[in-house]
Amino acid sequence: MKKLILIEEDTDVREMVAFVLENNGFEITRAGKHISVDEILAIKPHVVIVGYSAIDPADDLAGALKANDLSNPIPVIIYSPTQEVAKVVNKYADAIIAKPAELDDLVYLANRLAFKN
């Protein structure tokens, strides 16, 4: 079973997305807004999905993950309501998907990146 960390501050969105991903074979660790790179490394996920609201800086956690030699190989998906964060994809994330997205698209993307890792 592939491990995935879902970081989303909106509890309703987090639970809905986690439900769909769990039903598609992922073991999900849920996190609110605050989780450290060390905590992520301890979980050893195959993929990290970071949900950002329009006002959050999308490069904070994704940038920290990609700057760390141990966490750099972990694929990061940014799940955001705005395409403004698209500028960080090449630098800090492996993919971006806009909110609201078809959850099937998110599942497909998570699977594709998880099985690369």
HUZI-V253432 format. One record per pair of residues at least 12 apart in sequence whose C-alpha atoms are under 10 Angstrom apart, sorted by the first residue. I is the first residue (numbers start at 1). J is the second residue. Records with the same first field share a line. If there is no record, write none. Layout:
# HUZI-V253432
I = J / J
This chain:
# HUZI-V253432
1 = 25 / 26 / 27 / 46
2 = 22 / 25 / 26 / 27 / 28 / 44 / 45 / 46 / 47 / 110 / 111 / 114 / 115 / 117
3 = 22 / 25 / 26 / 27 / 28 / 29 / 43 / 44 / 45 / 46 / 47 / 48 / 114
4 = 18 / 21 / 22 / 26 / 27 / 28 / 29 / 30 / 40 / 43 / 44 / 45 / 46 / 47 / 48 / 49 / 75 / 110 / 111 / 114
5 = 18 / 26 / 27 / 28 / 29 / 30 / 31 / 40 / 43 / 44 / 45 / 46 / 47 / 48 / 49 / 50 / 76
6 = 18 / 21 / 28 / 29 / 30 / 31 / 32 / 47 / 48 / 49 / 50 / 51 / 77 / 79
7 = 29 / 30 / 31 / 32 / 33 / 34 / 35 / 48 / 49 / 50 / 51 / 52 / 61 / 78 / 79
8 = 30 / 31 / 32 / 33 / 34 / 49 / 50 / 51 / 52 / 53 / 79 / 80
9 = 30 / 31 / 32 / 33 / 34 / 50 / 51 / 52 / 53
10 = 32 / 33 / 51 / 52 / 53
11 = 30 / 31 / 32
13 = 51 / 100
14 = 30 / 31 / 32 / 51
15 = 30
16 = 103
17 = 103 / 106 / 107
18 = 30
20 = 103 / 104 / 106 / 107
21 = 103 / 104 / 106 / 107 / 108 / 110 / 111
22 = 107
23 = 107
24 = 104 / 107 / 108 / 111
25 = 107 / 111
26 = 46 / 47 / 107 / 110 / 111 / 114
27 = 45 / 46
28 = 45 / 47 / 48
29 = 43 / 45 / 48
30 = 49
31 = 50
32 = 50 / 51
33 = 50 / 51 / 52 / 56 / 61
34 = 61
35 = 61
36 = 61 / 64 / 65
37 = 61 / 62 / 64 / 65 / 66 / 68 / 70 / 71
38 = 65 / 68 / 70 / 71
40 = 65 / 71 / 74
41 = 65 / 70 / 71 / 74
44 = 71 / 74
45 = 71 / 74 / 75 / 114 / 117
46 = 73 / 74 / 75 / 76 / 110 / 111 / 113 / 114 / 115 / 116 / 117
47 = 73 / 74 / 75 / 76 / 77 / 94 / 109 / 110 / 111 / 112 / 113 / 114 / 115 / 116 / 117
48 = 62 / 65 / 74 / 75 / 76 / 77 / 78 / 93 / 94 / 110 / 113 / 114
49 = 62 / 75 / 76 / 77 / 78 / 79 / 93 / 95 / 96 / 97 / 106 / 110
50 = 62 / 76 / 77 / 78 / 79 / 80 / 93 / 96
51 = 77 / 78 / 79 / 80 / 81 / 96 / 97 / 98 / 99
52 = 78 / 79 / 80 / 81 / 82 / 85 / 98 / 99
53 = 79 / 80 / 81 / 82 / 99
54 = 80 / 81 / 82 / 83 / 84 / 85
55 = 81 / 82
56 = 80 / 85
57 = 84 / 85 / 88
58 = 78 / 79 / 80 / 84 / 85 / 86 / 87 / 88 / 89 / 92 / 93
59 = 78 / 85 / 87 / 88 / 89 / 91 / 92 / 93
60 = 92
61 = 76 / 92 / 93
62 = 75 / 76 / 77 / 78 / 88 / 89 / 91 / 92 / 93 / 94
63 = 76 / 88 / 89 / 91 / 92 / 93
64 = 92
65 = 92 / 93
66 = 91 / 92 / 93 / 94
67 = 91 / 92
72 = 92 / 93
73 = 94 / 117
74 = 93 / 94 / 113 / 114 / 116 / 117
75 = 92 / 93 / 94 / 95 / 110 / 113 / 114 / 116 / 117
76 = 89 / 92 / 93 / 94 / 95 / 96 / 110 / 113 / 114
77 = 89 / 92 / 93 / 94 / 95 / 96 / 97 / 106 / 109 / 110 / 113
78 = 92 / 93 / 94 / 95 / 96 / 97 / 98 / 99
79 = 95 / 96 / 97 / 98 / 99 / 100 / 101 / 106
80 = 96 / 97 / 98 / 99 / 100 / 101
81 = 97 / 98 / 99 / 100 / 101
82 = 97 / 98 / 99 / 100
83 = 96 / 97 / 98 / 99
85 = 98
86 = 98
94 = 113
95 = 109 / 110 / 113
96 = 109
97 = 109
